[in-house]
Amino acid sequence: MARCKWATSRFFDRNPLPRKISHPPRRRPHFEALEPRILLSADSLLPGLVSAMDDGLMSFSDKVQEFVNTDLDFTTLLPGVLQIYQDLNGDDLIDESEVHIPTEVAVAVDHDHDGKIEYESNVLLNKSVFNDPTTTAYKNGLVSSYNIVNNDGSYSVEEKLYAMDLNDDRVVDWNEAYKVLFVGGVANYLQQYGGTIENLESSLNTFLDEFAVHEDLNGIIYIDFDPVIANADADMFGHEFTLYLKLTENFTIDLGLQADQNEISLPGEVWNSGGTRSDVSVKPEVAISQTFSVSFAYNFDVSTLPTVGDPLTVDDFGFFARDIYFSRISTDYLPGLIVNVGFLGTEATAGSVYDLRMGFGIDVFDPSSPVNLGFADANDDTSITTFTASGVATIEAATA
């Protein structure tokens, strides 16, 4: 059967609308193997749709992640802060060697920063299924993780973050949040879809348009698709939208390598005017947000309907992406922060602020190319070098 694999319909040429932008756990999770999932609903109408959608959307984010991991702009350290709540080696203890300057904003699974991950109930996830993204078990695992995150009342915030931590490194990064919320959420919706083929595209449009992260994660993770536009071509199944994915985390203020030499320190207690003493934090924190945004569209040519014998695959996944951007922002006010300089105690006055602005963009050459987007093999190394990065980073420590 012949299907056009890479044609982009006229609606892909639209300009997107502007947008303003340690200790062991109290109870270890109980691991169980994921039950096999029978794909019905949307797959019964367009065979192969769920798997092809999963593969296509994950291929894109993994392609972006590969570039982010290797480009020097994206490995710029976040100035003035430390990550002290990530158990890198998984031994349930955070020692000095694991304290580090972060290069991105990722949400700690130990979200309350009390040195342990709370497991009040059993999280039925076998993390080994996330070792190979090409397997059905991996895709089913994303759906299971999404359902945990989207559940009302049965799971704590830290359990929901644990379910999103696919590589088990004790933090949730942008790609993990993207896969669980976007890929897992869409797959779950398509698997549960019980309508007609005529309404499938518009129903998925509504799902994306109304999509929101569970309220338990308000202020931690935010995702939005805006605006969502269904493909007007009857021979194409697809949508266009701009994705916004924001992660927010608190990091500990770092006074720098010369702080001890210059006798600059954060006291554990201070004297009050009445002659009494009060405890103060020696690990004051600032909140930093990272937003990943991208304008993109996808489509499947369904002019000839797929069959069980000839289902849709990732090769039928037509994709267009542009305006890929990461921004890291903080404007956290620090009034009352006490810092000792030698024997003198200093206090941050009203208007004192930790102000961070870091922006990095990715330019995609020929944005609808399957090679550039990771859906085909190149004969040379252009699969990475066809992305280029640009960006600026500024930090200010200012008082009004």
Buried (B, 14 or more C-beta within 10 A) or exposed (E): EEBBBBBBBEBBEEEBEEEEEBEEBEEEBEEEEBEEBEBBBBBEBBBBBBBBBBBBBBBBBBBBBBBBEEBEBBEBEBBBBBBBBBBBEEEBEBEEEBBEEBBBBBBBBBBEBEBBBBBEEBBBBBBEBBEEBEEBBBBBBBBBBBBBBBBEEEBBBBBBBBBBBBEBBBBBBBBBBBBBBBBBBBBBBBBEBEEEBEEBBEBBBEBBBEBEBBEBBEEBBBBBBBEBBBBEBEBBBBBBBBBBBBBBBBBBBBBEEEBEEEEBBBBEEBEEEEEEEEEBEEEBBBBBBBBBBBBBBBBBBBEEEBEEEEBBBBBBBBBBBBBBBBBBBBBBBBEEBBBBEEEEEEEBEEEBBBBBBBBBBBEBEEBBBBBBBBBEEBEEEEBBEBBEBEBEBEBEEEEE
